[in-house]
């Protein structure tokens, strides 16, 4: 049997990623431009790129990507910003003859960002990043990675979720014409895949609490008679009050 190595999946860049942090700190420089270009190509394979890349006539080799926790001011954080788009460029050799990779912030409207701070709500909806991954059928190398996704969802919505090992019971909101249909119970489970990875499956939670009624009993509420009601209240029955 022949095994084929799975191509690593690109991920969101963050300012804490070693390669990105090196560029931000200004310490990402190389002895020659060819080596710098190799690092830029590696970054492009490693991280998710913006759909809008530099034009072909851009003067230097470069790429644009969104970087989490990069250059976010207090004012921007209050507005919901979690990061910024940035352009990484292989610059001309510096005065020491080394070829650096630089990074420059590209301000853009919050609506264009792949991640933003969500308004606090009681229930998650399918736009929450963990649930988007569920709908996309995202794969994880280990079951622990899947468990971490469930923990993130639980931490964000602790009042409407119950966390177990490789399983999460939660209530998810979706827009519906009938308000009664907008809140639904779901079960999320971490399950293995035929490829040897793990994914998170979602299924409606149709569990109903068993009825405590005995066979033949009715849920109909019947009014008690005057004397029976008095007896249940621990009072001695007297003459019913006369009505005018």
C-alpha positions, 0 to 999 in steps of 0.5 A: 500500500502506498501512502501519499503525504497530505498537503499542509493546509494554509492557515490564517497568519498571526503576528505571533507566527514565527515567520510573520513575527520575524518580518514585523520585527525587521529581522527577516533578511537574507544574504541574497535575493534568491533566498528571500524570494524562497522565503516569500514563496514559503509564506505564500504556501503556509498562510491564507492569501487575500483574493486581491494581490499586487498587480503584475507591474508592482515594482517588487515581489510581494504578497498580500495577506490578513494578519491577526493581531497586527497593528490594531489600535485601541480605537480599532479594537473597540470597533471590532478589528482583530487584525489587518491586511498587510503587504509583504515585500522583498526589498532591494538589498540594504546597505549591508548587502542583505535582502529583507522582507518588509511588511506594511499595513493596508487599512481597509473597511471592517466589513472586508476582514475575514475575522472581526469581533462579534457582538455578544449574543446568548447563542452562536449562529452558523457564522461563528468560526468554529461552526463555519469549519463544521459546515465546511467539513474542516479536517484536523490532524488529531482528535485533540485539535477537534476538542479544542474547537469545541472548547472554544465554542463552549468558552464563548457560549458557556450558558447555552452549551454542555462540553463533554469529551469529543462532544458538545451539546449546544443551541444554535440560532438561525434566521427563520420566518417563524421565531420558534424555528430560529433556535435549535438544539444540536450535538457536535461530535469529533469523529475520525475520517477515512483519510486518517484525520478528524472532523466535527459532525453536527446533528440535530439533538432530538432527545426528549425527556421521558414522560412521567405520566403513567399509562392512561393518565392525562395532562388535562388540568381539571378544577378541584371541587370546593371541599377537595381544594380545602382539604389539600390546603389543610383547612377545614371545609366550611360552608361555601360563601354565598354569592350575591 
